[in-house]
């Protein structure tokens, strides 16, 4: 019978692709669902102020 364990000092072969996070089997699967989004309508004055702010930041002022 062949011993499939790595020899002392050797690292076992990775089962997942490089760059992918490894899962922990003791933890339940996590869902990528965040809190519900909220929206608040802006008044025309707030919209104008926000537009001005974005314009200033875009110009580097």
C-alpha positions in Angstrom: 0.0 0.0 0.0 1.3 3.5 -0.9 1.6 6.1 1.8 -0.2 9.3 0.5 0.9 11.5 3.4 3.6 14.0 2.8 7.1 13.2 4.1 8.2 15.1 7.3 8.9 18.7 6.4 7.0 18.7 3.1 3.9 20.7 2.6 0.8 18.9 1.4 -0.5 19.8 -2.1 -3.1 22.6 -2.2 -6.5 21.5 -3.0 -7.8 25.0 -3.9 -6.7 27.4 -6.6 -4.0 29.9 -5.6 -5.5 33.3 -4.5 -8.8 31.8 -3.4 -9.7 31.9 0.3 -9.7 28.6 2.1 -12.8 27.7 3.9 -13.0 26.5 7.5 -15.1 23.3 7.7 -16.2 24.1 11.3 -17.9 27.4 10.3 -21.2 27.4 8.4 -21.3 28.9 4.9 -21.5 32.6 4.8 -23.9 34.4 2.5 -22.9 37.7 0.8 -26.1 39.5 1.7 -25.7 42.8 3.4 -28.3 44.9 5.2 -31.2 46.3 3.2 -30.3 49.5 1.4 -31.9 52.7 2.3 -32.6 55.8 0.2 -33.6 59.3 1.2 -34.7 61.7 -1.5 -32.6 64.9 -1.6 -34.2 68.4 -1.9 -33.2 70.5 -5.0 -30.9 72.5 -2.7 -29.1 69.4 -1.5 -28.8 68.1 -5.0 -27.2 71.4 -6.1 -24.8 71.3 -3.2 -23.8 67.7 -3.9 -23.3 68.5 -7.6 -21.1 71.5 -6.6 -19.1 69.4 -4.2 -18.5 66.7 -6.8 -17.5 69.4 -9.3 -15.0 70.9 -6.8 -13.5 67.5 -6.0 -13.2 66.7 -9.6 -11.3 70.0 -10.3 -8.9 69.3 -7.4 -10.0 72.4 -5.3 
